[in-house]
């Protein structure tokens, strides 16, 4: 089992360097995905995650259901072509 002092030290490091740890973790994950799935499949996956994150963020921000947001975006999109 990890010593309590070592555990506290690791937790302190993670709190102080949260952005660096998150960035390195994301970089590692994307690198592994590129090696396993290939560049374009990974790019597509990152794009899908980004779209999902954007839609979820909009849903959280407006306290609306996903269907309502989709219908609103669809109406705005179709207005551009009329």
N, C-alpha and C positions, 0 to 999 in steps of 0.2 A: 504494500500500500504506500501511496505517496506521502512523504513527510508533510505535516501541516505547514511548516515554514516554506517548503518548496512550492506547495500548492498556493499559498498566499502570494509568493513571489511571482508565480506564473500568472495568477489572476490579476495582479497589479500591472504586470507587463501588458497583458491583453487589454485592460481598461485604458492604459495610457497610450497604446498604439493601435486602437481599434480600426482606424482607417487603413493603416498599413497591412494589418493582418487580414482584413476583409479583401483588400485589393490583391494581396498575394494569393489568397485562397481562391478568388474568382479567376485570377490568371492561371493558377494551377489546374483548376477545373476545366477551363476552356482549352488549355493545352492538352489535357487528357482526352477531351472530346474530339479535338482535331485529330489526334493520333488514332483514336478508335473509329470514329465515324467519317472523317474526312473534312476538309475545309468548308465546302459549300453546304453540307448537311448541318454542320455546326453553326454556320452563319444563319441558316434557316431556323434552327432551334433557338438561337439568340434572338432573332427577329420575333419569333412567336412568343417567347418569354417577355420581350419588351412590349409587344402589343397587349398581352395579358396583364402585365403590370400597369400599363397605362389605363386600360379599361377598369381594372380593379381600383386604381387610385381615383379615377373619376367617380366611380360608384361610391367609394368611401367619402369623397369630398362633398358630393351632392346628396348623400343619404338617399340614393335612388336605387331601384332595382336594375339589374343588368339589362333586362328587356326594355325598360323605359329609355335607358341611355342608347341602346342600339336603335330603337325606333327614332329617337331624336337625331342621331347621326345620319341615319338613312334619309330622313326628311331633308336635312341640310345638304346632303350629297346630291339628292335628286333635284333640289332647287337650283343647283349650279348648272344643270343641263337643260333647264326649261327656258 
